[in-house]
Amino acid sequence: MEVFVLKSKIHNATITETSLHYEGSITIDANLIKKTSLFPYEKVLVSNISRGTRLETYVIAGKAGSGVIGLNGAAARLGALGDRVTIMAFASLPPKQAREIKPKIIVLGENNKIARTV
């Protein structure tokens, strides 16, 4: 048996761009990807704090240090510039490892800069 547990989380990110006519995904500043141990093309759950919507998509690396958080393709219809979102990735682990995992969690502040690490 395996259980799904949180492995990475970017909380309180602000959407800085949307691109409806893109093939899909969420663009995330490469520094934020690295800090939370996300992988390019990894599946993520995006929870829109401002609208109460959720979506699944995959990660694309944006320019490091840019603070970019961009919804692309159909996902762009579920968020607008300035909306706050939480981006989460999960791992499937045996119960023993699941009990010991320490997720990489960051909370963002102004301009999508890291305000604190949890």
C-alpha positions, 0 to 999 in steps of 0.5 A, spaced: 500 500 500 502 507 498 499 513 500 499 520 497 502 525 501 504 533 500 511 533 497 512 541 495 507 547 496 508 554 494 502 558 498 500 565 496 503 566 489 500 571 485 498 570 478 502 575 474 500 572 467 495 568 463 495 566 456 489 562 453 492 560 447 498 556 449 497 549 449 497 548 457 501 548 464 503 553 469 509 557 468 513 558 475 519 562 476 525 557 476 528 559 483 521 557 486 521 550 482 528 549 485 526 551 492 520 547 493 523 541 489 518 541 483 520 538 477 519 541 470 513 537 467 511 535 474 503 534 475 501 539 480 494 541 483 493 549 483 488 551 488 485 558 487 484 562 493 481 568 490 476 564 486 475 557 490 477 553 483 482 548 483 485 545 477 491 540 475 496 541 470 504 541 469 509 545 471 513 549 466 520 553 468 519 561 467 525 565 468 529 565 474 528 571 479 522 573 475 516 572 480 512 569 474 506 565 476 502 564 469 496 560 467 496 557 460 491 554 456 484 552 458 487 553 466 487 561 464 480 561 464 480 559 472 484 565 474 486 572 473 491 577 474 492 578 481 489 572 483 492 568 489 493 561 488 497 555 492 501 550 488 501 543 490 505 536 488 504 530 491 508 523 492 506 516 493 510 513 498 509 507 503 506 508 509 513 508 513 516 513 508 510 517 508 510 518 516 517 521 515 516 526 509 518 533 510 514 537 505 518 543 501 513 549 503 514 556 501 509 562 503 510 568 498 509 575 499 509 581 495 512 580 487 512 573 489 518 573 493 519 568 498 516 571 505 518 565 509 519 557 509 515 552 513 
